[in-house]
Amino acid sequence: MIERINLTDAFPAAYRQIRELRDTVEAAAESAGLDPKLLELVKIRASQINGCAFCLDLHIRDARRMGEDDRRLSLLAAWWETDLYTPQERAALALTEAVSKLSQVQDVPDEVYREATAHLTKEQYTAVVWSISVINAFNRLAVTSRKPLPARAPAS
């Protein structure tokens, strides 16, 4: 496999700004009362859709550190088929899929928007959409760069 230019290393000023944007969005999400685990589910689902191994590795690890259940993480790719997710999480996940697949769906369907705004306040909805947008940007940078997974210590 051909080695690619690491876009985050090649343009560190832009990478710093996208990280600052992420921090701003996460602060807004916290201020809006969103559960940080919900945001991790959003990041993981978008990363599944975009095929970003680096971001999946990172956010699944973060979700586990927050106490997220392994079963919910394992079944996230088929979230709509289970009752493991709250109505608010389901609304955020449907929104994640619509926003992450804009090139395919061309819009966020009205029913997805209605469900999201029924379970999220205006501030929460705004923070979720910004979070989806930021993780999609990170996914595109990592996938395009073929960013390698970080080394892990062997299990003991």
JOBEL-V876153 format. One record per residue. RES is the residue in one small letter. OMEGA is omega as a letter, one per 40 degrees, with the letter a starting at -180 (NA if undefined). Layout:
# JOBEL-V876153
res omega
RES OMEGA
RES OMEGA
This chain:
# JOBEL-V876153
res omega
m a
i i
e a
r i
i i
n a
l i
t i
d a
a a
f a
p i
a i
a i
y i
r a
q i
i i
r i
e i
l i
r a
d i
t i
v a
e i
a i
a i
a i
e i
s i
a i
g i
l i
d i
p i
k i
l i
l i
e i
l i
v a
k i
i a
r i
a a
s i
q a
i a
n i
g a
c a
a a
f a
c i
l i
d a
l a
h i
i i
r i
d a
a i
r i
r i
m i
g i
e a
d a
d a
r i
r i
l a
s a
l a
l a
a i
a a
w a
w a
e a
t i
d a
l a
y i
t i
p i
q i
e i
r i
a i
a i
l i
a i
l i
t a
e a
a a
v a
s a
k a
l a
s i
q a
v i
q a
d i
v a
p a
d a
e i
v i
y a
r a
e i
a a
t i
a a
h a
l i
t i
k a
e i
q i
y a
t i
a i
v a
v i
w i
s i
i a
s a
v a
i i
n i
a i
f i
n a
r i
l a
a a
v a
t i
s a
r a
k a
p i
l i
p i
a i
r i
a i
p i
a a
s NA
